[in-house]
Amino acid sequence: MSTIEVGLTAVGIFAFALSGALMAVRKRMDVIGMFVLGAATAVGGGITRDLLLGLSPAALHNPWWWLLVAAATTVVFFFHGAVDRLRRAVLLSDAVGLGLFCATSCTLALEAGIGPLESVLIGTVGGVAGGALRDVLAGEIPAVLRSDTQLYVVPAVLGCALLVGASALRLRGGLPVVVAATAIVLVRVLALWRGWTAPAPRHRGVR
């Protein structure tokens, strides 16, 4: 990874770990549960991506990732009231994490010689799988599958498609990753602001 990607990875891991630990607080879990949900959110997507690519999970070779999860857990443990009140900031951080992990996961897939459609799929999974795992462990329907969730998968797919297009034009390096990640973040933030959701069927007479 480039220096830019390493820095953004750190931000994304910390942001995702915050959201996982906060979920644990809402579910009245102890500090172990907080760390587990934080870790699942922060590294679950990356581990899933690496396994799909047949790679040794990067989380097993970067101990500082776990230190970031521990730091986020500590912050939430002592200051969860303040962090929870900063919900918009946490959602923004989560959007940044989504953009980063989608972009870097898609890049890894392209570098592994995976096809464009498959790279978009792996990039999307790398960004959303951690949050889905967090919700399952917390006993909830994953937010990415609920009709009341503001656009999450859509910006991920669009950003990954943008990165695949850049690769087809032979645009390499950290800049396309940053641009794609930024696009994902912007669409996600706009969706949060405007309340955009994916289309859902009307449940007339359905029980």
C-alpha positions as CSV (number, residue, x, y, z in Angstrom):
1,M,0.0,0.0,0.0
2,S,1.0,3.6,-0.6
3,T,1.4,6.0,2.3
4,I,-1.9,7.6,1.4
5,E,-3.6,4.2,1.5
6,V,-2.0,3.2,4.8
7,G,-3.2,6.5,6.4
8,L,-6.7,6.1,5.0
9,T,-6.8,2.5,6.2
10,A,-6.0,3.6,9.7
11,V,-8.9,6.2,9.6
12,G,-11.3,3.6,8.2
13,I,-10.4,0.9,10.8
14,F,-10.8,3.3,13.7
15,A,-14.1,4.7,12.3
16,F,-15.6,1.3,11.7
17,A,-14.4,0.1,15.2
18,L,-16.1,3.1,16.7
19,S,-19.4,2.2,15.1
20,G,-19.1,-1.5,16.2
21,A,-18.3,-0.6,19.8
22,L,-21.2,1.8,19.9
23,M,-23.5,-0.9,18.7
24,A,-22.3,-3.1,21.5
25,V,-23.0,-0.3,24.1
26,R,-26.6,0.0,22.7
27,K,-27.0,-3.8,23.1
28,R,-25.7,-3.5,26.7
29,M,-22.6,-5.7,26.0
30,D,-19.5,-5.7,28.2
31,V,-16.0,-4.5,27.1
32,I,-15.3,-7.9,25.5
33,G,-18.5,-7.6,23.4
34,M,-17.5,-4.0,22.5
35,F,-14.1,-5.2,21.2
36,V,-15.5,-8.1,19.3
37,L,-18.1,-6.0,17.5
38,G,-15.6,-3.3,16.9
39,A,-13.1,-5.8,15.4
40,A,-15.8,-7.5,13.3
41,T,-16.8,-4.1,11.8
42,A,-13.2,-2.9,11.3
43,V,-11.6,-6.0,9.8
44,G,-14.5,-8.3,8.9
45,G,-14.7,-6.9,5.4
46,G,-11.0,-7.1,4.8
47,I,-10.8,-10.7,5.9
48,T,-13.7,-11.7,3.7
49,R,-12.1,-9.9,0.7
50,D,-8.8,-11.6,1.3
51,L,-10.4,-15.1,1.6
52,L,-12.3,-14.5,-1.7
53,L,-9.0,-13.6,-3.3
54,G,-7.2,-16.6,-1.9
55,L,-4.9,-14.4,0.1
56,S,-3.7,-14.6,3.7
57,P,-5.9,-12.1,5.6
58,A,-4.0,-8.8,6.0
59,A,-5.5,-8.5,9.5
60,L,-3.2,-11.3,10.6
61,H,-0.1,-9.5,9.5
62,N,-0.9,-6.0,10.8
63,P,-1.0,-5.9,14.6
64,W,-1.5,-2.2,14.6
65,W,-5.0,-2.8,13.2
66,W,-5.9,-4.5,16.4
67,L,-4.4,-1.7,18.4
68,L,-6.6,0.8,16.6
69,V,-9.6,-1.4,17.4
70,A,-8.5,-1.5,21.0
71,A,-8.1,2.3,21.0
72,A,-11.6,2.8,19.5
73,T,-13.1,0.4,22.1
74,T,-11.4,2.4,24.9
75,V,-12.7,5.7,23.6
76,V,-16.2,4.4,23.4
77,F,-16.0,2.6,26.8
78,F,-15.1,5.8,28.7
79,F,-16.8,8.4,26.5
80,H,-19.7,6.6,24.8
81,G,-22.2,9.2,25.8
82,A,-20.2,11.9,24.0
83,V,-19.4,9.7,21.1
84,D,-23.1,8.7,20.7
85,R,-24.1,12.4,20.7
86,L,-21.6,12.9,17.9
87,R,-23.6,10.5,15.8
88,R,-23.3,12.6,12.6
89,A,-19.5,12.6,13.0
90,V,-19.5,8.8,13.5
91,L,-21.7,8.4,10.4
92,L,-19.3,10.6,8.4
93,S,-16.3,8.5,9.7
94,D,-18.2,5.4,8.7
95,A,-18.7,6.8,5.2
96,V,-15.0,7.5,5.0
97,G,-14.3,3.9,6.1
98,L,-16.7,2.6,3.5
99,G,-15.1,4.6,0.7
100,L,-11.6,3.5,1.7
101,F,-12.2,-0.2,2.1
102,C,-14.3,-0.4,-1.1
103,A,-11.6,1.4,-3.1
104,T,-8.6,-0.6,-1.7
105,S,-10.5,-3.9,-2.0
106,C,-11.4,-3.2,-5.6
107,T,-7.7,-2.3,-6.3
108,L,-6.4,-5.5,-4.7
109,A,-8.9,-7.5,-6.9
110,L,-7.7,-5.7,-10.1
111,E,-4.1,-6.3,-9.1
112,A,-4.9,-10.0,-8.6
113,G,-6.1,-10.2,-12.2
114,I,-9.8,-10.5,-11.4
115,G,-12.3,-9.4,-14.0
116,P,-14.0,-6.0,-13.8
117,L,-17.4,-7.1,-12.6
118,E,-15.8,-9.5,-10.1
119,S,-13.6,-6.6,-8.9
120,V,-16.6,-4.4,-8.3
121,L,-18.2,-7.3,-6.3
122,I,-15.1,-7.9,-4.2
123,G,-14.6,-4.2,-3.6
124,T,-18.2,-3.8,-2.5
125,V,-18.0,-6.8,-0.2
126,G,-14.8,-5.5,1.3
127,G,-16.6,-2.3,2.3
128,V,-19.9,-3.6,3.5
129,A,-19.2,-7.1,5.0
130,G,-17.8,-5.8,8.3
131,G,-21.0,-3.8,9.0
132,A,-23.2,-6.8,8.1
133,L,-21.2,-9.1,10.4
134,R,-21.5,-6.5,13.2
135,D,-25.3,-6.4,12.8
136,V,-25.6,-10.2,12.7
137,L,-23.6,-10.6,15.9
138,A,-25.8,-8.0,17.5
139,G,-28.9,-9.9,16.5
140,E,-30.2,-7.4,13.9
141,I,-31.0,-7.6,10.2
142,P,-27.9,-6.1,8.5
143,A,-28.4,-2.5,7.7
144,V,-27.4,-3.0,4.1
145,L,-30.4,-5.2,3.6
146,R,-33.0,-2.9,5.3
147,S,-35.3,-0.7,3.2
148,D,-35.0,2.2,5.7
149,T,-31.2,2.4,5.3
150,Q,-29.9,5.4,3.4
151,L,-27.9,4.3,0.3
152,Y,-24.9,2.2,1.3
153,V,-24.4,-0.5,-1.3
154,V,-25.2,1.8,-4.2
155,P,-22.3,4.3,-3.6
156,A,-20.0,1.4,-3.0
157,V,-20.8,-0.2,-6.4
158,L,-20.6,3.2,-8.1
159,G,-17.2,4.0,-6.6
160,C,-15.8,0.6,-7.4
161,A,-17.1,0.9,-11.0
162,L,-15.3,4.2,-11.2
163,L,-12.1,2.6,-10.1
164,V,-12.5,-0.2,-12.7
165,G,-13.0,2.4,-15.4
166,A,-9.8,4.2,-14.3
167,S,-7.9,0.9,-14.4
168,A,-9.2,0.3,-18.0
169,L,-7.8,3.7,-18.9
170,R,-4.5,2.6,-17.3
171,L,-4.7,5.2,-14.6
172,R,-2.8,3.7,-11.6
173,G,-1.4,4.7,-8.3
174,G,-3.0,6.3,-5.2
175,L,-4.9,9.1,-7.0
176,P,-7.6,6.9,-8.5
177,V,-8.1,5.2,-5.2
178,V,-8.6,8.5,-3.4
179,V,-10.9,9.8,-6.2
180,A,-13.1,6.6,-6.0
181,A,-13.1,6.6,-2.2
182,T,-14.1,10.3,-2.2
183,A,-17.0,9.6,-4.7
184,I,-18.3,6.9,-2.4
185,V,-18.1,9.2,0.6
186,L,-19.9,12.0,-1.2
187,V,-22.8,9.9,-2.4
188,R,-23.2,8.2,1.0
189,V,-23.2,11.6,2.8
190,L,-25.7,13.0,0.3
191,A,-27.9,10.0,0.9
192,L,-27.7,10.6,4.6
193,W,-28.5,14.3,4.2
194,R,-31.3,13.9,1.7
195,G,-32.7,10.6,3.1
196,W,-32.2,8.7,-0.1
197,T,-33.0,5.0,0.0
198,A,-33.1,2.2,-2.5
199,P,-36.5,1.3,-4.1
200,A,-38.5,-1.2,-2.0
201,P,-41.8,-2.9,-2.9
202,R,-45.0,-1.6,-1.3
203,H,-46.2,-4.2,1.3
204,R,-49.9,-4.1,0.5
205,G,-51.6,-6.9,2.3
206,V,-48.4,-8.7,2.9
207,R,-47.8,-10.1,6.4
